[in-house]
Amino acid sequence: MQAYSVDDELAALVERTAREKPFEQLSFNEALWRVMRRYVLGEQLDPSPELRALGPLDGTPKLGHSVSLHSTLSQPRADLESLLAELRARQPKKAPSPSARQWADSVPELKGRNLADWTDICQHLGLDPAGDSARRFLQRWVRINRPSWPPVPSP
């Protein structure tokens, strides 16, 4: 199962939108399913207390975000896509991980060993990152134990 990082603001919005009763305890997964069924699949469920408290939906954002609630309810698929695009645009871009193969080829002791990633390099050297990022672990190990080697690049 893949894990996804979710913005706190988005998680709170999903929770508020999905909750049908005061103090209802839902897991994030249950809440997201409820929101998806309601707005994407069009199932008619009782609106959440937050949505009922908004009164008539006039299209002005009232939950602290820039999505029009009126269009969210009337055109769920199109608005969901635009909401997702907006959230993706807000997320910081992650730098790609540096190439382990390029770095290994720059180290004479590792050159030509067909080491594809940072984990392979750690295993070849007999190192166990123990749950840490193999690249970060190797970065520290090289700095301390092999100062003559080129430094392990950071993203």
C-alpha positions in Angstrom: 0.0 0.0 0.0 1.4 3.4 -0.9 1.6 6.2 1.6 0.8 9.8 0.6 1.7 12.9 2.5 -1.4 15.1 3.0 -1.4 18.8 3.8 -2.9 19.5 7.3 -5.3 22.0 5.7 -6.6 19.4 3.2 -6.9 16.7 5.9 -8.9 19.1 8.1 -11.2 20.0 5.2 -11.8 16.3 4.4 -12.6 15.6 8.0 -15.0 18.6 8.4 -16.7 17.8 5.1 -17.1 14.1 5.8 -18.4 14.4 9.4 -22.2 14.0 9.5 -22.7 14.1 13.3 -21.0 16.2 16.0 -18.0 14.5 17.6 -18.2 11.6 15.0 -14.9 9.8 15.0 -13.7 8.9 11.5 -10.3 7.7 10.3 -8.9 9.8 7.5 -9.4 6.9 5.1 -13.2 6.6 6.1 -13.6 10.4 5.8 -11.9 10.5 2.3 -14.1 7.7 1.1 -17.2 9.5 2.3 -16.2 12.7 0.6 -15.4 10.8 -2.6 -18.7 9.0 -2.6 -20.6 12.2 -1.9 -18.9 14.6 -4.4 -17.4 12.4 -7.0 -19.8 9.5 -7.3 -22.8 11.8 -6.5 -24.2 9.7 -3.7 -26.8 11.7 -1.7 -25.7 11.7 1.9 -26.7 14.2 4.6 -24.4 17.2 4.4 -21.8 17.6 7.1 -22.6 20.0 10.0 -20.1 22.4 8.6 -21.8 22.5 5.3 -25.3 22.8 6.9 -24.0 25.7 9.0 -22.9 27.5 5.9 -26.5 28.1 4.9 -27.2 28.6 1.2 -24.2 27.9 -0.9 -23.5 31.1 -2.8 -20.1 30.2 -4.2 -18.0 32.2 -1.7 -15.3 30.3 0.1 -16.1 30.1 3.8 -14.0 27.2 5.0 -10.7 29.1 4.7 -9.8 27.8 1.2 -10.1 29.1 -2.3 -12.4 26.5 -3.8 -16.0 27.6 -4.6 -18.3 25.4 -2.6 -21.2 26.0 -5.0 -19.3 24.6 -8.0 -17.9 21.8 -5.9 -21.4 20.6 -5.3 -22.8 21.2 -8.8 -19.8 20.0 -10.9 -17.9 17.6 -8.6 -15.6 16.0 -11.1 -14.3 19.1 -12.8 -13.9 21.0 -9.5 -12.2 18.0 -7.9 -9.7 18.0 -10.7 -9.0 21.7 -10.4 -8.7 21.4 -6.6 -6.2 18.6 -7.0 -4.3 20.6 -9.5 -4.2 23.6 -7.1 -3.0 21.4 -4.2 -0.3 19.9 -6.4 0.9 23.3 -7.4 1.1 24.4 -3.8 3.3 21.5 -2.8 7.0 22.2 -2.9 8.8 20.4 -5.7 11.1 17.7 -4.4 14.6 17.5 -5.9 15.3 14.2 -7.6 17.6 11.9 -5.6 21.2 12.1 -6.9 22.3 9.2 -9.1 23.8 6.5 -7.0 25.3 4.8 -10.1 27.1 8.0 -11.1 28.5 8.5 -7.6 29.6 4.8 -7.4 31.4 5.1 -10.8 33.4 8.1 -9.4 34.7 5.9 -6.6 37.5 3.6 -7.8 36.7 0.8 -5.2 33.1 0.7 -6.4 33.5 1.4 -10.1 32.1 -1.2 -12.5 30.2 -3.2 -9.8 26.8 -2.4 -11.2 25.5 -0.8 -8.0 22.1 0.6 -9.0 21.0 2.5 -5.9 22.1 3.7 -2.5 20.8 0.6 -0.8 22.9 -1.6 -3.1 26.0 0.4 -2.3 25.4 0.1 1.5 24.9 -3.7 1.1 28.0 -4.0 -0.9 30.0 -2.2 1.8 28.4 -4.3 4.5 26.5 -1.3 6.0 23.1 -1.4 7.6 21.2 1.9 7.5 18.7 0.5 10.0 15.6 2.3 8.6 17.4 5.5 7.8 17.8 6.7 4.2 20.6 4.7 2.6 21.9 7.8 0.9 22.0 9.9 4.1 23.6 7.0 6.0 26.2 6.5 3.4 26.8 10.3 3.3 27.7 10.3 7.0 29.7 7.0 6.8 31.8 8.3 3.8 32.5 11.6 5.6 33.8 9.7 8.7 35.3 6.5 7.3 36.4 7.3 3.8 37.3 11.0 3.6 39.3 10.4 0.5 36.2 9.3 -1.4 34.1 12.0 -3.2 31.3 13.2 -1.0 27.9 11.6 -1.4 25.7 14.2 -3.1 22.7 15.8 -1.5 19.5 16.4 -3.5 
